[in-house]
Amino acid sequence: MTIALFAHTLVRKSERALKSAGLALRDGDYDTAVNRSYYAMFDIVRAALLRTGIAEDNMPRTHGGVNEAFWRSDPHLGAELSRMESLRIEADYTGVEIDPETAAGAVEKAELFVRTVRRVFNLDESFPDRDDKVSEPDIEREQSQARSIDVRSSWLEEERRQARENWLRLRKQMQ
């Protein structure tokens, strides 16, 4: 699949997820509104990564991998994606129901995020129609990315540790 086709598919998926988030919010299904908001952001990020030159074959296959790769392109937007992922995990995997205000805020943030990423990464412009399976190595860029990964890894480790502590505290309170 070419970058253009795959990226445009991801942009369309992102738009559909935003629409679903809005419908779920209006229907009072706040957990689903958060879930679809996150996936709208996740899919647009994957399209942005393709735009930055990551080949489809090299696209990270996990949510954490996608977030980490995107964080390297834009730390501020990467942090927003990470926060929304945490909220989605809460909505999808805990006994806590998302309240209407939080869900409305998530949908609004996702809409703004998708618009911003589309603009920043020129996702409304046409992509070069090429089959980009292999990219040239860039030693300096790889070294810089390795340093970024070290910083990001320690931050992620701390985030995961805090999330685990919060989860255990929540489970204890629910018992």
N, C-alpha and C positions, 0 to 999 in steps of 0.2 A: 504494500500500500504506500502511496506517496505521502510525503509530509503534508501536502496541501489537502488531500482527501481526509486523512486521519485528523488533522487539526480542525478542519471545518466540521467534521463529525462531532468532535469534542465540544466545539463552540455550540453546535445545535443541541447537544445533550445538556450542556450547561443552561441554555435558555429554557429547555423543557423542565429542568429541575427547578429553576426559578419560578416558572409558572405553577408547577405543582406545589411549591412551598407556599405561594400566595393563596392557592385554593385550599390547602390544608389549614392555613391560618384562618381563613374566612369560615371554614367548617368547624373550627374549634379543635382541630387535631394538632396540638402544639408540638408534640414530640415529632410527628412527621414533618411539620414545617421546619423544625431545626434540622432534621435529617436531610431533607431535600435542599435546604440552604447550604449545608456543608457540601453536598455532592455537586451543586452548581459551582461552588468555589473550586472544588477538587478537579472537576473536568476542565474548567477554564485554565487552571494552572497547568494541567497536562498539555493543553494546546500551547500555552506560553512557553513551556519547556521545549516543545518542538520548534517554536519560532526562534529560540535562542541557539538552536543548532544541535540539540540532543537528538540523535537518530532514534527512530522507533524501537529498534532492537536494543538500544541502550536505555530506554525509558525505565525508570525504577518501577518495580512491580508491587511495591507495598505503599501504604499510605504514608508511613514514616519516611520511606525513601523519596517519594515525590515531594513531601514537605521539605526534607533536607535539601534536595536539589533546588527547589524553588527558593528556599531561604538564601542560598548562595547567590541567586540572581537578584533578589530583593528582600533583605532581612525584615523590613517593616511589614510588607505584605505577607511574607512567610510566617511572621508572628501572628498575623490575623488569621491565617489558615489554621495554624496550630490551636489558637483559642477556640475557633469554631469546631475543630475536630474534638476537642475536650468536651464541649457542650453536646455535640452529637453522641459521643460515647455515653455521657450522662443520660441523654434522652433514650438511647437504644438499649443500654445494658444495665441500668439501675432501676430501682423501684420508685425513683423520684420522677414525678410528672413535671414537665416544663410548664411554667406559668405563662399566661397570655402576653404579658409585657416582655418577658425574655424571648418568647417566640417571635413577637413582632419586631423586636430589636435584631434578632438573628436574620430575619427575612430582609430587613432594611440594610443591614451590613452586607449581606450576600449580594444584594442588588448593586450596592455601591462598589463592592469588591470586584464583581464581574465587569462592570462598566470601566473601572479603573484599569484592570488587567488588560481588557480589550484595547484600551487606549494606549497604555504604556508599552505593550508588546505588539502594537499594530496588528491586532487580530482581525480588524475589519478590512485590512488591505489584502490583496491576493498574495498567496504564498508562491514561492517558486515551485514549479511543477517538476520535482526531481525525486528520484528514489535515493534517499540519503541514508544508506545503511552503514557507511564507514565515514569517519571524520579524521582529519589530520590531527596527529598528536600535537599538543601545545604544552611543552614541559613547564614553562613559567606559570601558565594557567593551572595546570595540574598541581603544582606545588602550592600555589595560592589556595586552591580548593582544599588541599589536604590540611593546610593551616586552619581554614574555615571549618572544616569537618571536626577538627580537634576541639575548637571552641564550641561548636554546635553540639558535639557529642557530650561534653561535660554539662552543658545547659540542659540537653534532653534527659540526661541521666538524673539530674536534680528534679526536673519536671516530673519524670516518671516516679521518682522516689516520693515526691510530695503527693502525686496522684494516688499512689498505692496507700500511703498513710491516710489520706482523706477517705479512700474507699474502705479501708479497714475500720476507720472511725465511724463511717456511715453504717456499715454492716453491724457494728457493735451496738449502735443506737437503735437499729431496727429490730434487734433481738429482744 
